[in-house]
Amino acid sequence: MKEKILIINEEIVKGIPSGVISLTNILAKELIKNFNVKIVVNNQHWLNNNNTSYKASKKNFHRLKLKNFEEINYLLKKKKYSLIPRILFFIMSFFINLACFYEIFFLIKKEKPNLILNQIGGWPLGNLNYLVIICSYFLRIKNISIIHNYPRCKNLFDTKSFVVSYLCDRIFTVSRNCKKILLEKTYLKNIDFIHNSCEDFSKKKKINFKKEKKFILGFVGHIHKRKGLEILLSSIRNTSKNIKLYLVGGGQKTYINKILIIGKKLNIDLEYLGLFRKKINFYCNFDTLILPSTNMESFGLVLIEAMSAGIPVICSDTGGMKEIVKDNYNGLVFKNKDHNNLRKKIFYLMRNKNLQKKFIKNGKKIFIKKFTSEIMVNKYLRQIQKLLT
């Protein structure tokens, strides 16, 4: 009989697929070959059993029945309830958390997993992730926590750090830089890192946009201020005759509209394509992918996706992206928030065909050497096997 692994996913905001889900799908797709795998998500999670890439079914997918404290609080903020319902809600928060604890506790007890993989979006971790760690400790079930993003700020009263450090069997994050920041800004101990990975996009079905004679720039990701899109727009102002920019991703409509208005004012040929939920090769339409993030970029998954598809990349010199892109070897790196420096890099690449070929070749080489799904999965498998033996 196969040993059982529970993978825990928690996301409050709906409709924005993340690196957490990409990693979950890659791991689940491989783990299911040797283990009985089940994904557990919070009540409001956008994921369902029809859109997981490892062919999930009702048998190995579970959505919690109760909304946790953070989910209810998010809904209250969204619907702008008055002060009295908010006060009542916070008074009842203890009982809400207690009810969620019992649901999670008895779910884990019923499932009897041999191991729990706790996927944590960022720090501080969410209610579901936290309660799962506590429950797994009381039920004496081995657990691995994977933290995908940076802590928001240093918190002197971060008691969760002590609890998680003591109760988790192993703690991983997705880059050397994220490990460094977590150790500096939290009280977490004994963190290690395993780089993220992706499937080879050169082997995926291609989708072709309309043909353009211009130099095509692509941005892929969450359309958010921290992604540096305003820096990117400033860098390509007044270039509509020879450059076109495609934006791919989800985000708040108000901010997306703001970006489109700025693009029009700056005389940029800009087109927003929305969010592609399926893993298809749209990178083949770009002459280069640009990730101009200003902060909170713990890894930069789209960089390795583009490299796997044979597309040159440009990124800022912040976060975990520096562990993926070596300047002038497999891509270009510009000074964070410096739109003039980014402009120079874009035109340098645009005018140099040999450089583009060099980045394509070296990007693919780096991807195969460090960032394939098999490499990442094997590293996690070794850790899982150590805990299970």
C-alpha positions as CSV (number, residue, x, y, z in Angstrom):
1,M,0.0,0.0,0.0
2,K,1.3,3.5,-1.0
3,E,2.2,5.9,1.7
4,K,0.0,9.0,1.9
5,I,1.1,12.7,1.5
6,L,-1.2,15.7,2.1
7,I,-0.3,18.9,0.2
8,I,-1.8,22.0,1.9
9,N,-2.5,25.1,-0.2
10,E,-4.0,28.3,1.2
11,E,-4.8,31.4,-0.8
12,I,-7.3,34.2,0.1
13,V,-7.4,36.3,-3.1
14,K,-9.2,34.5,-5.9
15,G,-8.2,34.2,-9.6
16,I,-4.4,34.7,-9.5
17,P,-2.5,31.5,-10.1
18,S,0.8,31.7,-8.4
19,G,4.2,30.0,-8.0
20,V,2.7,28.0,-5.1
21,I,0.2,26.3,-7.4
22,S,2.9,25.7,-10.1
23,L,5.1,24.0,-7.6
24,T,2.2,22.0,-6.2
25,N,1.2,20.7,-9.6
26,I,4.8,19.8,-10.5
27,L,5.3,18.0,-7.2
28,A,1.9,16.3,-7.2
29,K,2.3,15.1,-10.7
30,E,5.6,13.3,-9.8
31,L,4.7,12.3,-6.2
32,I,1.5,10.6,-7.3
33,K,3.6,8.0,-9.1
34,N,4.9,6.7,-5.8
35,F,2.6,8.0,-3.1
36,N,-1.1,8.4,-2.4
37,V,-1.4,12.3,-2.8
38,K,-4.2,14.5,-1.7
39,I,-4.5,18.3,-2.0
40,V,-6.3,20.2,0.8
41,V,-7.3,23.8,0.2
42,N,-9.0,26.5,2.2
43,N,-12.7,27.2,1.7
44,Q,-12.3,30.3,-0.5
45,H,-9.4,29.0,-2.6
46,W,-9.9,29.4,-6.4
47,L,-8.4,26.0,-7.2
48,N,-10.8,23.1,-7.8
49,N,-10.5,19.5,-8.7
50,N,-10.9,20.3,-12.5
51,N,-7.9,22.5,-13.0
52,T,-5.0,20.7,-11.3
53,S,-2.5,19.3,-13.8
54,Y,-2.1,16.0,-12.1
55,K,-5.6,14.8,-12.9
56,A,-7.1,15.4,-9.5
57,S,-10.5,13.9,-8.7
58,K,-12.9,14.0,-5.7
59,K,-10.9,11.2,-4.3
60,N,-7.7,13.2,-3.9
61,F,-8.9,16.8,-3.6
62,H,-10.5,18.3,-0.5
63,R,-11.9,21.8,0.1
64,L,-12.5,22.7,3.8
65,K,-16.1,23.4,4.8
66,L,-15.4,26.2,7.2
67,K,-14.0,29.7,6.3
68,N,-11.1,30.6,8.5
69,F,-10.5,33.9,10.4
70,E,-8.5,35.5,7.5
71,E,-11.0,34.5,4.9
72,I,-14.0,36.0,6.8
73,N,-11.9,39.1,7.5
74,Y,-11.1,39.5,3.8
75,L,-14.7,39.2,2.9
76,L,-15.7,41.8,5.5
77,K,-13.2,44.2,4.1
78,K,-14.3,43.6,0.6
79,K,-18.0,44.2,1.4
80,K,-17.1,47.2,3.6
81,Y,-19.2,46.2,6.6
82,S,-19.7,48.7,9.4
83,L,-17.7,48.9,12.7
84,I,-20.2,46.8,14.8
85,P,-20.1,43.6,12.7
86,R,-16.3,43.9,12.7
87,I,-16.1,44.2,16.4
88,L,-18.4,41.2,16.9
89,F,-16.3,39.3,14.4
90,F,-13.0,39.9,16.3
91,I,-14.8,38.9,19.6
92,M,-15.7,35.6,18.0
93,S,-12.3,35.1,16.4
94,F,-11.2,32.6,19.1
95,F,-14.3,30.4,18.4
96,I,-13.8,30.7,14.6
97,N,-10.2,29.5,14.9
98,L,-11.2,26.7,17.3
99,A,-13.8,25.4,14.9
100,C,-11.3,25.4,12.1
101,F,-8.7,23.7,14.3
102,Y,-11.2,20.8,15.0
103,E,-12.1,20.5,11.3
104,I,-8.4,20.3,10.3
105,F,-7.5,18.0,13.2
106,F,-10.2,15.4,12.4
107,L,-9.5,15.6,8.7
108,I,-5.8,14.8,9.2
109,K,-6.7,12.1,11.8
110,K,-9.1,10.5,9.3
111,E,-6.7,10.7,6.3
112,K,-3.8,9.3,8.4
113,P,-1.0,10.7,6.1
114,N,2.6,9.7,6.5
115,L,3.7,13.2,5.6
116,I,2.3,16.7,5.2
117,L,3.7,19.2,2.6
118,N,2.6,22.7,3.8
119,Q,2.8,25.2,1.0
120,I,3.1,28.7,2.5
121,G,2.7,31.7,0.2
122,G,4.7,34.1,2.3
123,W,5.3,35.2,5.9
124,P,3.5,35.5,8.2
125,L,1.8,32.2,7.2
126,G,-2.0,31.9,6.9
127,N,-4.4,30.4,9.3
128,L,-4.8,27.1,7.5
129,N,-1.0,26.6,7.2
130,Y,-0.5,27.5,10.9
131,L,-3.2,25.2,12.2
132,V,-2.0,22.3,10.0
133,I,1.5,22.5,11.6
134,I,0.0,22.5,15.1
135,C,-2.3,19.6,14.3
136,S,0.4,17.5,12.6
137,Y,2.6,18.0,15.7
138,F,-0.1,16.7,18.1
139,L,-0.9,13.8,15.7
140,R,2.8,13.0,15.4
141,I,2.8,13.3,11.6
142,K,6.0,14.5,9.8
143,N,5.7,17.8,8.1
144,I,7.7,19.9,5.6
145,S,6.9,23.6,5.2
146,I,7.8,25.5,2.0
147,I,7.8,29.3,2.3
148,H,7.5,31.0,-1.1
149,N,7.9,34.6,-0.4
150,Y,9.5,37.2,1.9
151,P,8.2,38.5,5.2
152,R,6.4,41.8,5.0
153,C,8.4,43.4,7.8
154,K,10.3,42.6,11.0
155,N,7.7,41.8,13.7
156,L,8.9,41.9,17.3
157,F,5.9,39.8,18.4
158,D,6.2,37.1,15.7
159,T,5.4,34.2,18.0
160,K,4.5,32.1,14.9
161,S,8.2,31.9,14.0
162,F,9.1,30.2,17.3
163,V,6.1,27.8,17.0
164,V,6.9,26.8,13.3
165,S,10.6,26.4,14.0
166,Y,9.9,24.1,16.8
167,L,7.0,22.1,15.3
168,C,8.2,21.7,11.7
169,D,10.5,18.8,10.7
170,R,11.9,20.7,7.8
171,I,11.5,24.3,6.5
172,F,12.4,25.2,2.9
173,T,12.2,28.4,0.8
174,V,12.6,28.9,-2.9
175,S,15.9,30.9,-3.2
176,R,19.1,31.7,-1.3
177,N,18.0,35.3,-1.1
178,C,14.6,34.5,0.4
179,K,16.3,32.3,3.0
180,K,18.6,35.2,3.9
181,I,15.7,37.6,4.4
182,L,13.6,35.2,6.3
183,L,16.5,34.6,8.8
184,E,17.0,38.3,9.1
185,K,13.4,39.4,9.5
186,T,11.8,36.5,11.4
187,Y,12.8,34.2,14.3
188,L,12.6,31.2,12.0
189,K,15.6,28.8,12.3
190,N,17.0,25.9,10.3
191,I,15.8,27.1,6.9
192,D,17.2,25.6,3.7
193,F,16.3,26.4,0.1
194,I,15.4,24.4,-3.0
195,H,15.1,26.5,-6.2
196,N,11.7,26.5,-8.0
197,S,11.4,24.8,-11.3
198,C,9.1,24.7,-14.3
199,E,8.2,22.4,-17.2
200,D,9.9,22.9,-20.5
201,F,7.8,25.4,-22.4
202,S,9.5,24.7,-25.7
203,K,7.7,21.3,-25.6
204,K,4.3,22.9,-24.9
205,K,1.6,23.8,-27.5
206,K,2.3,27.2,-29.0
207,I,-0.2,30.1,-29.3
208,N,0.7,32.7,-31.9
209,F,-0.3,36.4,-31.6
210,K,-0.7,38.5,-34.7
211,K,2.6,39.0,-36.5
212,E,4.5,42.3,-35.8
213,K,7.5,43.8,-37.5
214,K,8.5,45.5,-34.2
215,F,10.7,44.3,-31.5
216,I,8.4,42.4,-29.1
217,L,8.7,42.8,-25.3
218,G,6.7,40.6,-23.0
219,F,5.7,40.9,-19.4
220,V,4.2,37.9,-17.6
221,G,2.9,37.9,-14.0
222,H,0.6,39.5,-11.5
223,I,-0.2,43.0,-12.8
224,H,0.8,44.8,-9.6
225,K,2.8,47.9,-8.6
226,R,5.6,45.8,-7.0
227,K,6.2,44.2,-10.4
228,G,7.7,47.5,-11.7
229,L,5.5,47.9,-14.7
230,E,5.6,51.7,-14.4
231,I,9.4,51.5,-14.5
232,L,9.1,49.4,-17.7
233,L,6.7,51.9,-19.3
234,S,9.0,54.8,-18.5
235,S,11.9,52.9,-20.1
236,I,10.1,52.5,-23.5
237,R,8.3,55.9,-23.7
238,N,7.9,57.2,-27.3
239,T,8.8,53.8,-28.9
240,S,5.5,52.9,-30.6
241,K,7.1,52.8,-34.0
242,N,9.7,50.1,-33.3
243,I,8.7,48.4,-30.0
244,K,5.5,46.6,-28.9
245,L,4.8,45.4,-25.3
246,Y,2.4,42.5,-24.4
247,L,1.2,42.1,-20.9
248,V,0.1,38.7,-19.7
249,G,-1.4,38.1,-16.3
250,G,-4.2,38.8,-13.8
251,G,-4.7,41.6,-11.4
252,Q,-7.0,44.4,-10.2
253,K,-8.9,46.0,-13.0
254,T,-8.3,49.5,-11.7
255,Y,-4.5,49.0,-11.7
256,I,-4.5,47.3,-15.1
257,N,-6.5,50.3,-16.5
258,K,-4.1,52.7,-15.0
259,I,-1.2,50.9,-16.7
260,L,-3.0,51.0,-20.1
261,I,-3.7,54.8,-19.7
262,I,0.0,55.5,-18.8
263,G,1.1,53.4,-21.8
264,K,-1.2,55.5,-24.1
265,K,0.1,58.8,-22.7
266,L,3.7,57.7,-23.1
267,N,3.2,56.8,-26.8
268,I,3.7,53.0,-26.3
269,D,2.3,50.3,-28.4
270,L,0.8,48.2,-25.5
271,E,-1.6,45.3,-25.5
272,Y,-3.1,43.5,-22.5
273,L,-3.8,39.8,-23.2
274,G,-5.3,38.8,-19.9
275,L,-4.5,35.6,-18.0
276,F,-3.7,32.3,-19.6
277,R,-4.7,29.6,-17.1
278,K,-3.4,26.7,-19.2
279,K,0.3,26.1,-19.5
280,I,0.8,27.0,-23.1
281,N,3.8,28.5,-24.9
282,F,3.0,32.1,-25.5
283,Y,6.6,33.1,-24.8
284,C,7.4,32.2,-28.5
285,N,5.9,35.5,-29.5
286,F,8.4,37.6,-27.5
287,D,11.8,38.8,-28.6
288,T,12.6,39.2,-24.9
289,L,10.8,38.7,-21.6
290,I,11.2,41.5,-19.0
291,L,10.6,41.2,-15.3
292,P,11.2,44.6,-13.7
293,S,10.1,43.8,-10.2
294,T,11.0,46.4,-7.6
295,N,10.6,44.1,-4.5
296,M,9.0,40.9,-3.1
297,E,10.4,38.8,-6.0
298,S,11.7,35.8,-4.1
299,F,12.4,33.8,-7.3
300,G,11.0,34.9,-10.6
301,L,9.4,31.7,-12.1
302,V,8.6,33.4,-15.5
303,L,12.3,33.9,-16.1
304,I,13.0,30.2,-16.2
305,E,9.8,29.6,-18.2
306,A,11.0,32.0,-20.8
307,M,14.6,30.5,-20.8
308,S,13.1,27.0,-21.3
309,A,11.2,28.4,-24.3
310,G,14.3,29.9,-25.8
311,I,13.6,33.5,-25.1
312,P,16.2,36.1,-23.9
313,V,15.4,37.7,-20.5
314,I,15.9,41.0,-18.8
315,C,15.3,41.5,-15.0
316,S,16.1,43.9,-12.2
317,D,18.9,43.2,-9.7
318,T,16.6,42.5,-6.8
319,G,15.5,39.4,-4.9
320,G,16.0,35.8,-6.1
321,M,16.2,36.8,-9.8
322,K,20.0,37.3,-9.4
323,E,20.3,33.6,-8.8
324,I,18.7,32.9,-12.2
325,V,20.1,35.6,-14.5
326,K,23.8,36.3,-14.8
327,D,24.3,39.7,-16.5
328,N,25.5,39.4,-20.1
329,Y,25.7,35.6,-19.9
330,N,22.1,34.3,-20.0
331,G,20.3,37.6,-19.9
332,L,20.6,41.2,-18.9
333,V,20.2,42.7,-15.4
334,F,19.4,46.3,-14.8
335,K,19.6,48.5,-11.7
336,N,16.4,48.2,-9.6
337,K,13.9,51.1,-10.3
338,D,16.3,52.7,-12.8
339,H,14.2,53.2,-16.0
340,N,17.1,54.8,-17.9
341,N,19.3,51.8,-17.2
342,L,16.5,49.5,-18.3
343,R,16.0,51.5,-21.5
344,K,19.8,51.1,-22.4
345,K,19.6,47.3,-21.8
346,I,16.5,47.0,-24.0
347,F,18.0,48.9,-26.9
348,Y,21.4,47.1,-26.4
349,L,19.6,43.7,-26.8
350,M,17.4,44.9,-29.6
351,R,20.3,46.0,-31.8
352,N,22.5,43.0,-31.2
353,K,21.3,39.7,-32.8
354,N,24.4,37.8,-31.8
355,L,23.7,38.7,-28.1
356,Q,20.2,37.4,-28.5
357,K,21.4,34.1,-29.8
358,K,24.0,33.9,-27.0
359,F,21.3,34.4,-24.3
360,I,19.0,31.9,-25.9
361,K,21.7,29.3,-25.9
362,N,23.0,30.0,-22.4
363,G,19.5,30.4,-21.0
364,K,18.5,26.9,-22.2
365,K,21.8,25.6,-20.9
366,I,21.2,27.1,-17.4
367,F,17.6,25.8,-17.4
368,I,18.6,22.2,-18.1
369,K,21.4,22.4,-15.6
370,K,19.6,23.9,-12.6
371,F,15.8,24.5,-13.1
372,T,14.1,21.5,-14.7
373,S,11.2,19.9,-12.9
374,E,13.1,16.7,-12.4
375,I,15.9,18.4,-10.5
376,M,13.6,20.1,-8.1
377,V,11.3,17.0,-7.6
378,N,14.3,14.8,-6.9
379,K,15.6,17.2,-4.2
380,Y,12.2,17.2,-2.4
381,L,11.9,13.4,-2.9
382,R,15.2,13.0,-1.0
383,Q,14.0,15.1,1.9
384,I,10.6,13.2,1.9
385,Q,12.3,9.8,1.9
386,K,14.7,10.9,4.8
387,L,11.6,11.8,6.9
388,L,9.7,8.6,6.0
389,T,12.5,6.2,6.8
